[in-house]
Structure formats: structure tokens, C-alpha cells
Amino acid sequence: MPVIKPVSDLRNYTVVLQDIAAGNPVFLTKNGRGKYVMLAMEDYEKTEASIKLMSELVKGRKAGEEQGWETIEDIEAALGIV
């Protein structure tokens, strides 16, 4: 279940920080609407790594579509696997 708190709870930020754990972000609201998310550094780093990986996969797919795909045989030959 998500932890949702008003941003005014940050006045006593130690209580808010206690609710943050890996895989369990705290959502902060302002004027009753979602505004911020506080999450563990581990989760932030995983999210950043996932975004970077997805960006590289998109670049690879675009290159394959524009320049043509390599066959597995061509790749094995280039790597000297065959």
C-alpha cells in the first residue's frame, strides 16, 4: 500500500524518512494533489539505470531498422565464435 503524506509533514522530516524504504516510496501531496515522491537512493539508481538501458535499446532498434539487421552468423563470425 502506498504511503501518501501531505508535504507539510516535512516539518518533521524524520518521521517521513522513517517511512521510506527500498521499494516503498513516500508520495507527497500539495493542496491535496500528488506533487513529489521521496524514494530510497537504491530505487533512484535502479530507475536511472533502467531509463538509460531503455534509451540504448531504442537507439539499437532504430539503428537496426535504418541500417539493416545483422544475422547471428555475421555476429558470430565477427566475434570469432564460429
MITORKOL-413749 format. One record per residue: residue number from 0; residue in one letter; chain; x, y, z of N, C-alpha, C in turn. Coordinates in steps of 0.2 Angstrom, whole numbers, m for minus. Last residue first. Layout:
<r><num>NUM</num><residuo>A</residuo><cadena>A</cadena><n_x>X</n_x><n_y>Y</n_y><n_z>Z</n_z><ca_x>X</ca_x><ca_y>Y</ca_y><ca_z>Z</ca_z><c_x>X</c_x><c_y>Y</c_y><c_z>Z</c_z></r>
...
This chain:
<r><num>81</num><residuo>V</residuo><cadena>A</cadena><n_x>163</n_x><n_y>m94</n_y><n_z>m172</n_z><ca_x>162</ca_x><ca_y>m100</ca_y><ca_z>m176</ca_z><c_x>168</c_x><c_y>m104</c_y><c_z>m178</c_z></r>
<r><num>80</num><residuo>I</residuo><cadena>A</cadena><n_x>167</n_x><n_y>m83</n_y><n_z>m165</n_z><ca_x>164</ca_x><ca_y>m89</ca_y><ca_z>m161</ca_z><c_x>164</c_x><c_y>m95</c_y><c_z>m166</c_z></r>
<r><num>79</num><residuo>G</residuo><cadena>A</cadena><n_x>172</n_x><n_y>m71</n_y><n_z>m169</n_z><ca_x>177</ca_x><ca_y>m77</ca_y><ca_z>m170</ca_z><c_x>174</c_x><c_y>m83</c_y><c_z>m166</c_z></r>
<r><num>78</num><residuo>L</residuo><cadena>A</cadena><n_x>164</n_x><n_y>m60</n_y><n_z>m170</n_z><ca_x>167</ca_x><ca_y>m61</ca_y><ca_z>m164</ca_z><c_x>172</c_x><c_y>m67</c_y><c_z>m164</c_z></r>
<r><num>77</num><residuo>A</residuo><cadena>A</cadena><n_x>161</n_x><n_y>m61</n_y><n_z>m184</n_z><ca_x>164</ca_x><ca_y>m55</ca_y><ca_z>m181</ca_z><c_x>167</c_x><c_y>m56</c_y><c_z>m175</c_z></r>
<r><num>76</num><residuo>A</residuo><cadena>A</cadena><n_x>153</n_x><n_y>m73</n_y><n_z>m183</n_z><ca_x>160</ca_x><ca_y>m73</ca_y><ca_z>m187</ca_z><c_x>164</c_x><c_y>m67</c_y><c_z>m185</c_z></r>
<r><num>75</num><residuo>E</residuo><cadena>A</cadena><n_x>143</n_x><n_y>m70</n_y><n_z>m175</n_z><ca_x>147</ca_x><ca_y>m75</ca_y><ca_z>m173</ca_z><c_x>154</c_x><c_y>m75</c_y><c_z>m176</c_z></r>
<r><num>74</num><residuo>I</residuo><cadena>A</cadena><n_x>137</n_x><n_y>m60</n_y><n_z>m184</n_z><ca_x>139</ca_x><ca_y>m58</ca_y><ca_z>m177</ca_z><c_x>144</c_x><c_y>m63</c_y><c_z>m174</c_z></r>
<r><num>73</num><residuo>D</residuo><cadena>A</cadena><n_x>133</n_x><n_y>m68</n_y><n_z>m195</n_z><ca_x>138</ca_x><ca_y>m62</ca_y><ca_z>m196</ca_z><c_x>141</c_x><c_y>m60</c_y><c_z>m189</c_z></r>
<r><num>72</num><residuo>E</residuo><cadena>A</cadena><n_x>124</n_x><n_y>m77</n_y><n_z>m188</n_z><ca_x>130</ca_x><ca_y>m79</ca_y><ca_z>m191</ca_z><c_x>135</c_x><c_y>m74</c_y><c_z>m192</c_z></r>
<r><num>71</num><residuo>I</residuo><cadena>A</cadena><n_x>114</n_x><n_y>m68</n_y><n_z>m185</n_z><ca_x>118</ca_x><ca_y>m71</ca_y><ca_z>m180</ca_z><c_x>124</c_x><c_y>m74</c_y><c_z>m182</c_z></r>
<r><num>70</num><residuo>T</residuo><cadena>A</cadena><n_x>114</n_x><n_y>m54</n_y><n_z>m196</n_z><ca_x>112</ca_x><ca_y>m61</ca_y><ca_z>m194</ca_z><c_x>116</c_x><c_y>m63</c_y><c_z>m188</c_z></r>
<r><num>69</num><residuo>E</residuo><cadena>A</cadena><n_x>109</n_x><n_y>m37</n_y><n_z>m192</n_z><ca_x>114</ca_x><ca_y>m42</ca_y><ca_z>m193</ca_z><c_x>111</c_x><c_y>m49</c_y><c_z>m192</c_z></r>
<r><num>68</num><residuo>W</residuo><cadena>A</cadena><n_x>97</n_x><n_y>m26</n_y><n_z>m201</n_z><ca_x>99</ca_x><ca_y>m31</ca_y><ca_z>m195</ca_z><c_x>105</c_x><c_y>m35</c_y><c_z>m197</c_z></r>
<r><num>67</num><residuo>G</residuo><cadena>A</cadena><n_x>99</n_x><n_y>m9</n_y><n_z>m206</n_z><ca_x>98</ca_x><ca_y>m16</ca_y><ca_z>m208</ca_z><c_x>100</c_x><c_y>m20</c_y><c_z>m202</c_z></r>
<r><num>66</num><residuo>Q</residuo><cadena>A</cadena><n_x>98</n_x><n_y>4</n_y><n_z>m204</n_z><ca_x>104</ca_x><ca_y>1</ca_y><ca_z>m207</ca_z><c_x>104</c_x><c_y>m6</c_y><c_z>m208</c_z></r>
<r><num>65</num><residuo>E</residuo><cadena>A</cadena><n_x>86</n_x><n_y>6</n_y><n_z>m198</n_z><ca_x>88</ca_x><ca_y>11</ca_y><ca_z>m203</ca_z><c_x>94</c_x><c_y>8</c_y><c_z>m207</c_z></r>
<r><num>64</num><residuo>E</residuo><cadena>A</cadena><n_x>84</n_x><n_y>m4</n_y><n_z>m189</n_z><ca_x>78</ca_x><ca_y>m3</ca_y><ca_z>m194</ca_z><c_x>81</c_x><c_y>2</c_y><c_z>m199</c_z></r>
<r><num>63</num><residuo>G</residuo><cadena>A</cadena><n_x>95</n_x><n_y>m3</n_y><n_z>m181</n_z><ca_x>94</ca_x><ca_y>m9</ca_y><ca_z>m185</ca_z><c_x>89</c_x><c_y>m8</c_y><c_z>m190</c_z></r>
<r><num>62</num><residuo>A</residuo><cadena>A</cadena><n_x>94</n_x><n_y>10</n_y><n_z>m176</n_z><ca_x>99</ca_x><ca_y>8</ca_y><ca_z>m180</ca_z><c_x>98</c_x><c_y>2</c_y><c_z>m184</c_z></r>
<r><num>61</num><residuo>K</residuo><cadena>A</cadena><n_x>82</n_x><n_y>7</n_y><n_z>m168</n_z><ca_x>82</ca_x><ca_y>12</ca_y><ca_z>m173</ca_z><c_x>88</c_x><c_y>11</c_y><c_z>m178</c_z></r>
<r><num>60</num><residuo>R</residuo><cadena>A</cadena><n_x>88</n_x><n_y>m2</n_y><n_z>m159</n_z><ca_x>82</ca_x><ca_y>m4</ca_y><ca_z>m163</ca_z><c_x>82</c_x><c_y>1</c_y><c_z>m169</c_z></r>
<r><num>59</num><residuo>G</residuo><cadena>A</cadena><n_x>97</n_x><n_y>6</n_y><n_z>m152</n_z><ca_x>99</ca_x><ca_y>0</ca_y><ca_z>m156</ca_z><c_x>94</c_x><c_y>m2</c_y><c_z>m161</c_z></r>
<r><num>58</num><residuo>K</residuo><cadena>A</cadena><n_x>89</n_x><n_y>16</n_y><n_z>m146</n_z><ca_x>95</ca_x><ca_y>18</ca_y><ca_z>m151</ca_z><c_x>96</c_x><c_y>12</c_y><c_z>m156</c_z></r>
<r><num>57</num><residuo>V</residuo><cadena>A</cadena><n_x>82</n_x><n_y>8</n_y><n_z>m138</n_z><ca_x>79</ca_x><ca_y>11</ca_y><ca_z>m143</ca_z><c_x>84</c_x><c_y>13</c_y><c_z>m148</c_z></r>
<r><num>56</num><residuo>L</residuo><cadena>A</cadena><n_x>92</n_x><n_y>3</n_y><n_z>m129</n_z><ca_x>89</ca_x><ca_y>m2</ca_y><ca_z>m133</ca_z><c_x>85</c_x><c_y>2</c_y><c_z>m139</c_z></r>
<r><num>55</num><residuo>E</residuo><cadena>A</cadena><n_x>96</n_x><n_y>16</n_y><n_z>m123</n_z><ca_x>101</ca_x><ca_y>12</ca_y><ca_z>m128</ca_z><c_x>97</c_x><c_y>7</c_y><c_z>m132</c_z></r>
<r><num>54</num><residuo>S</residuo><cadena>A</cadena><n_x>84</n_x><n_y>18</n_y><n_z>m116</n_z><ca_x>86</ca_x><ca_y>23</ca_y><ca_z>m121</ca_z><c_x>91</c_x><c_y>20</c_y><c_z>m126</c_z></r>
<r><num>53</num><residuo>M</residuo><cadena>A</cadena><n_x>84</n_x><n_y>7</n_y><n_z>m107</n_z><ca_x>79</ca_x><ca_y>8</ca_y><ca_z>m112</ca_z><c_x>81</c_x><c_y>13</c_y><c_z>m118</c_z></r>
<r><num>52</num><residuo>L</residuo><cadena>A</cadena><n_x>96</n_x><n_y>11</n_y><n_z>m100</n_z><ca_x>96</ca_x><ca_y>4</ca_y><ca_z>m104</ca_z><c_x>90</c_x><c_y>5</c_y><c_z>m109</c_z></r>
<r><num>51</num><residuo>K</residuo><cadena>A</cadena><n_x>92</n_x><n_y>23</n_y><n_z>m94</n_z><ca_x>97</ca_x><ca_y>23</ca_y><ca_z>m98</ca_z><c_x>97</c_x><c_y>16</c_y><c_z>m103</c_z></r>
<r><num>50</num><residuo>I</residuo><cadena>A</cadena><n_x>81</n_x><n_y>18</n_y><n_z>m86</n_z><ca_x>80</ca_x><ca_y>23</ca_y><ca_z>m91</ca_z><c_x>85</c_x><c_y>23</c_y><c_z>m96</c_z></r>
<r><num>49</num><residuo>S</residuo><cadena>A</cadena><n_x>88</n_x><n_y>9</n_y><n_z>m77</n_z><ca_x>83</ca_x><ca_y>7</ca_y><ca_z>m82</ca_z><c_x>81</c_x><c_y>12</c_y><c_z>m88</c_z></r>
<r><num>48</num><residuo>A</residuo><cadena>A</cadena><n_x>96</n_x><n_y>18</n_y><n_z>m71</n_z><ca_x>99</ca_x><ca_y>13</ca_y><ca_z>m75</ca_z><c_x>94</c_x><c_y>10</c_y><c_z>m80</c_z></r>
<r><num>47</num><residuo>E</residuo><cadena>A</cadena><n_x>86</n_x><n_y>26</n_y><n_z>m64</n_z><ca_x>90</ca_x><ca_y>29</ca_y><ca_z>m69</ca_z><c_x>94</c_x><c_y>24</c_y><c_z>m73</c_z></r>
<r><num>46</num><residuo>T</residuo><cadena>A</cadena><n_x>81</n_x><n_y>15</n_y><n_z>m56</n_z><ca_x>76</ca_x><ca_y>19</ca_y><ca_z>m61</ca_z><c_x>81</c_x><c_y>22</c_y><c_z>m66</c_z></r>
<r><num>45</num><residuo>K</residuo><cadena>A</cadena><n_x>92</n_x><n_y>12</n_y><n_z>m48</n_z><ca_x>89</ca_x><ca_y>7</ca_y><ca_z>m52</ca_z><c_x>84</c_x><c_y>10</c_y><c_z>m58</c_z></r>
<r><num>44</num><residuo>E</residuo><cadena>A</cadena><n_x>93</n_x><n_y>25</n_y><n_z>m41</n_z><ca_x>98</ca_x><ca_y>22</ca_y><ca_z>m45</ca_z><c_x>96</c_x><c_y>17</c_y><c_z>m50</c_z></r>
<r><num>43</num><residuo>Y</residuo><cadena>A</cadena><n_x>81</n_x><n_y>25</n_y><n_z>m34</n_z><ca_x>83</ca_x><ca_y>30</ca_y><ca_z>m38</ca_z><c_x>88</c_x><c_y>28</c_y><c_z>m43</c_z></r>
<r><num>42</num><residuo>D</residuo><cadena>A</cadena><n_x>83</n_x><n_y>14</n_y><n_z>m25</n_z><ca_x>77</ca_x><ca_y>14</ca_y><ca_z>m30</ca_z><c_x>79</c_x><c_y>19</c_y><c_z>m36</c_z></r>
<r><num>41</num><residuo>E</residuo><cadena>A</cadena><n_x>94</n_x><n_y>18</n_y><n_z>m18</n_z><ca_x>94</ca_x><ca_y>12</ca_y><ca_z>m22</ca_z><c_x>89</c_x><c_y>12</c_y><c_z>m27</c_z></r>
<r><num>40</num><residuo>M</residuo><cadena>A</cadena><n_x>88</n_x><n_y>29</n_y><n_z>m11</n_z><ca_x>94</ca_x><ca_y>30</ca_y><ca_z>m16</ca_z><c_x>94</c_x><c_y>24</c_y><c_z>m21</c_z></r>
<r><num>39</num><residuo>A</residuo><cadena>A</cadena><n_x>71</n_x><n_y>29</n_y><n_z>m9</n_z><ca_x>77</ca_x><ca_y>27</ca_y><ca_z>m7</ca_z><c_x>82</c_x><c_y>28</c_y><c_z>m13</c_z></r>
<r><num>38</num><residuo>L</residuo><cadena>A</cadena><n_x>61</n_x><n_y>43</n_y><n_z>m12</n_z><ca_x>62</ca_x><ca_y>36</ca_y><ca_z>m13</ca_z><c_x>69</c_x><c_y>35</c_y><c_z>m11</c_z></r>
<r><num>37</num><residuo>M</residuo><cadena>A</cadena><n_x>47</n_x><n_y>54</n_y><n_z>m13</n_z><ca_x>53</ca_x><ca_y>53</ca_y><ca_z>m10</ca_z><c_x>55</c_x><c_y>45</c_y><c_z>m10</c_z></r>
<r><num>36</num><residuo>V</residuo><cadena>A</cadena><n_x>39</n_x><n_y>64</n_y><n_z>m25</n_z><ca_x>40</ca_x><ca_y>57</ca_y><ca_z>m22</ca_z><c_x>47</c_x><c_y>57</c_y><c_z>m19</c_z></r>
<r><num>35</num><residuo>Y</residuo><cadena>A</cadena><n_x>26</n_x><n_y>76</n_y><n_z>m26</n_z><ca_x>33</ca_x><ca_y>74</ca_y><ca_z>m26</ca_z><c_x>33</c_x><c_y>67</c_y><c_z>m23</c_z></r>
<r><num>34</num><residuo>K</residuo><cadena>A</cadena><n_x>12</n_x><n_y>78</n_y><n_z>m29</n_z><ca_x>17</ca_x><ca_y>83</ca_y><ca_z>m31</ca_z><c_x>24</c_x><c_y>80</c_y><c_z>m31</c_z></r>
<r><num>33</num><residuo>G</residuo><cadena>A</cadena><n_x>m6</n_x><n_y>75</n_y><n_z>m29</n_z><ca_x>1</ca_x><ca_y>72</ca_y><ca_z>m29</ca_z><c_x>6</c_x><c_y>77</c_y><c_z>m32</c_z></r>
<r><num>32</num><residuo>R</residuo><cadena>A</cadena><n_x>m16</n_x><n_y>87</n_y><n_z>m20</n_z><ca_x>m14</ca_x><ca_y>83</ca_y><ca_z>m26</ca_z><c_x>m7</c_x><c_y>81</c_y><c_z>m26</c_z></r>
<r><num>31</num><residuo>G</residuo><cadena>A</cadena><n_x>m18</n_x><n_y>94</n_y><n_z>m8</n_z><ca_x>m22</ca_x><ca_y>88</ca_y><ca_z>m10</ca_z><c_x>m21</c_x><c_y>84</c_y><c_z>m16</c_z></r>
<r><num>30</num><residuo>N</residuo><cadena>A</cadena><n_x>m9</n_x><n_y>104</n_y><n_z>m8</n_z><ca_x>m15</ca_x><ca_y>106</ca_y><ca_z>m9</ca_z><c_x>m20</c_x><c_y>100</c_y><c_z>m11</c_z></r>
<r><num>29</num><residuo>K</residuo><cadena>A</cadena><n_x>2</n_x><n_y>91</n_y><n_z>m11</n_z><ca_x>2</ca_x><ca_y>98</ca_y><ca_z>m10</ca_z><c_x>m5</c_x><c_y>100</c_y><c_z>m12</c_z></r>
<r><num>28</num><residuo>T</residuo><cadena>A</cadena><n_x>9</n_x><n_y>76</n_y><n_z>m6</n_z><ca_x>4</ca_x><ca_y>79</ca_y><ca_z>m9</ca_z><c_x>5</c_x><c_y>87</c_y><c_z>m7</c_z></r>
<r><num>27</num><residuo>L</residuo><cadena>A</cadena><n_x>21</n_x><n_y>63</n_y><n_z>m9</n_z><ca_x>19</ca_x><ca_y>69</ca_y><ca_z>m5</ca_z><c_x>14</c_x><c_y>73</c_y><c_z>m9</c_z></r>
<r><num>26</num><residuo>F</residuo><cadena>A</cadena><n_x>24</n_x><n_y>46</n_y><n_z>m6</n_z><ca_x>21</ca_x><ca_y>51</ca_y><ca_z>m11</ca_z><c_x>19</c_x><c_y>57</c_y><c_z>m6</c_z></r>
<r><num>25</num><residuo>V</residuo><cadena>A</cadena><n_x>38</n_x><n_y>36</n_y><n_z>m3</n_z><ca_x>33</ca_x><ca_y>41</ca_y><ca_z>0</ca_z><c_x>31</c_x><c_y>46</c_y><c_z>m5</c_z></r>
<r><num>24</num><residuo>P</residuo><cadena>A</cadena><n_x>42</n_x><n_y>20</n_y><n_z>m9</n_z><ca_x>42</ca_x><ca_y>27</ca_y><ca_z>m9</ca_z><c_x>37</c_x><c_y>30</c_y><c_z>m5</c_z></r>
<r><num>23</num><residuo>N</residuo><cadena>A</cadena><n_x>48</n_x><n_y>6</n_y><n_z>m7</n_z><ca_x>42</ca_x><ca_y>9</ca_y><ca_z>m4</ca_z><c_x>43</c_x><c_y>16</c_y><c_z>m4</c_z></r>
<r><num>22</num><residuo>G</residuo><cadena>A</cadena><n_x>60</n_x><n_y>0</n_y><n_z>m12</n_z><ca_x>53</ca_x><ca_y>m2</ca_y><ca_z>m15</ca_z><c_x>47</c_x><c_y>1</c_y><c_z>m12</c_z></r>
<r><num>21</num><residuo>A</residuo><cadena>A</cadena><n_x>68</n_x><n_y>4</n_y><n_z>3</n_z><ca_x>68</ca_x><ca_y>1</ca_y><ca_z>m4</ca_z><c_x>62</c_x><c_y>m2</c_y><c_z>m6</c_z></r>
<r><num>20</num><residuo>A</residuo><cadena>A</cadena><n_x>58</n_x><n_y>16</n_y><n_z>12</n_z><ca_x>62</ca_x><ca_y>10</ca_y><ca_z>12</ca_z><c_x>63</c_x><c_y>8</c_y><c_z>4</c_z></r>
<r><num>19</num><residuo>I</residuo><cadena>A</cadena><n_x>52</n_x><n_y>29</n_y><n_z>22</n_z><ca_x>55</ca_x><ca_y>27</ca_y><ca_z>16</ca_z><c_x>59</c_x><c_y>21</c_y><c_z>16</c_z></r>
<r><num>18</num><residuo>D</residuo><cadena>A</cadena><n_x>48</n_x><n_y>32</n_y><n_z>35</n_z><ca_x>43</ca_x><ca_y>28</ca_y><ca_z>31</ca_z><c_x>46</c_x><c_y>26</c_y><c_z>24</c_z></r>
<r><num>17</num><residuo>Q</residuo><cadena>A</cadena><n_x>58</n_x><n_y>39</n_y><n_z>40</n_z><ca_x>57</ca_x><ca_y>33</ca_y><ca_z>43</ca_z><c_x>52</c_x><c_y>28</c_y><c_z>38</c_z></r>
<r><num>16</num><residuo>L</residuo><cadena>A</cadena><n_x>55</n_x><n_y>52</n_y><n_z>34</n_z><ca_x>61</ca_x><ca_y>47</ca_y><ca_z>31</ca_z><c_x>61</c_x><c_y>40</c_y><c_z>34</c_z></r>
<r><num>15</num><residuo>V</residuo><cadena>A</cadena><n_x>44</n_x><n_y>56</n_y><n_z>41</n_z><ca_x>44</ca_x><ca_y>55</ca_y><ca_z>34</ca_z><c_x>49</c_x><c_y>50</c_y><c_z>32</c_z></r>
<r><num>14</num><residuo>V</residuo><cadena>A</cadena><n_x>51</n_x><n_y>58</n_y><n_z>53</n_z><ca_x>45</ca_x><ca_y>54</ca_y><ca_z>53</ca_z><c_x>44</c_x><c_y>52</c_y><c_z>46</c_z></r>
<r><num>13</num><residuo>T</residuo><cadena>A</cadena><n_x>60</n_x><n_y>68</n_y><n_z>50</n_z><ca_x>62</ca_x><ca_y>62</ca_y><ca_z>52</ca_z><c_x>57</c_x><c_y>56</c_y><c_z>52</c_z></r>
<r><num>12</num><residuo>Y</residuo><cadena>A</cadena><n_x>53</n_x><n_y>80</n_y><n_z>46</n_z><ca_x>55</ca_x><ca_y>76</ca_y><ca_z>41</ca_z><c_x>58</c_x><c_y>69</c_y><c_z>43</c_z></r>
<r><num>11</num><residuo>N</residuo><cadena>A</cadena><n_x>42</n_x><n_y>89</n_y><n_z>51</n_z><ca_x>45</ca_x><ca_y>84</ca_y><ca_z>55</ca_z><c_x>48</c_x><c_y>78</c_y><c_z>50</c_z></r>
<r><num>10</num><residuo>R</residuo><cadena>A</cadena><n_x>39</n_x><n_y>96</n_y><n_z>39</n_z><ca_x>41</ca_x><ca_y>100</ca_y><ca_z>45</ca_z><c_x>45</c_x><c_y>95</c_y><c_z>50</c_z></r>
<r><num>9</num><residuo>L</residuo><cadena>A</cadena><n_x>34</n_x><n_y>87</n_y><n_z>31</n_z><ca_x>41</ca_x><ca_y>88</ca_y><ca_z>30</ca_z><c_x>44</c_x><c_y>92</c_y><c_z>36</c_z></r>
<r><num>8</num><residuo>D</residuo><cadena>A</cadena><n_x>20</n_x><n_y>88</n_y><n_z>31</n_z><ca_x>23</ca_x><ca_y>83</ca_y><ca_z>36</ca_z><c_x>31</c_x><c_y>84</c_y><c_z>36</c_z></r>
<r><num>7</num><residuo>S</residuo><cadena>A</cadena><n_x>17</n_x><n_y>96</n_y><n_z>20</n_z><ca_x>18</ca_x><ca_y>99</ca_y><ca_z>27</ca_z><c_x>21</c_x><c_y>95</c_y><c_z>32</c_z></r>
<r><num>6</num><residuo>V</residuo><cadena>A</cadena><n_x>14</n_x><n_y>87</n_y><n_z>10</n_z><ca_x>20</ca_x><ca_y>90</ca_y><ca_z>10</ca_z><c_x>22</c_x><c_y>94</c_y><c_z>17</c_z></r>
<r><num>5</num><residuo>P</residuo><cadena>A</cadena><n_x>5</n_x><n_y>73</n_y><n_z>17</n_z><ca_x>5</ca_x><ca_y>80</ca_y><ca_z>14</ca_z><c_x>12</c_x><c_y>83</c_y><c_z>15</c_z></r>
<r><num>4</num><residuo>K</residuo><cadena>A</cadena><n_x>8</n_x><n_y>56</n_y><n_z>10</n_z><ca_x>8</ca_x><ca_y>61</ca_y><ca_z>16</ca_z><c_x>7</c_x><c_y>68</c_y><c_z>13</c_z></r>
<r><num>3</num><residuo>I</residuo><cadena>A</cadena><n_x>6</n_x><n_y>39</n_y><n_z>8</n_z><ca_x>4</ca_x><ca_y>46</ca_y><ca_z>5</ca_z><c_x>4</c_x><c_y>51</c_y><c_z>11</c_z></r>
<r><num>2</num><residuo>V</residuo><cadena>A</cadena><n_x>12</n_x><n_y>24</n_y><n_z>3</n_z><ca_x>12</ca_x><ca_y>29</ca_y><ca_z>9</ca_z><c_x>11</c_x><c_y>36</c_y><c_z>6</c_z></r>
<r><num>1</num><residuo>P</residuo><cadena>A</cadena><n_x>3</n_x><n_y>11</n_y><n_z>m4</n_z><ca_x>7</ca_x><ca_y>17</ca_y><ca_z>m5</ca_z><c_x>7</c_x><c_y>21</c_y><c_z>2</c_z></r>
<r><num>0</num><residuo>M</residuo><cadena>A</cadena><n_x>4</n_x><n_y>m6</n_y><n_z>0</n_z><ca_x>0</ca_x><ca_y>0</ca_y><ca_z>0</ca_z><c_x>4</c_x><c_y>6</c_y><c_z>0</c_z></r>
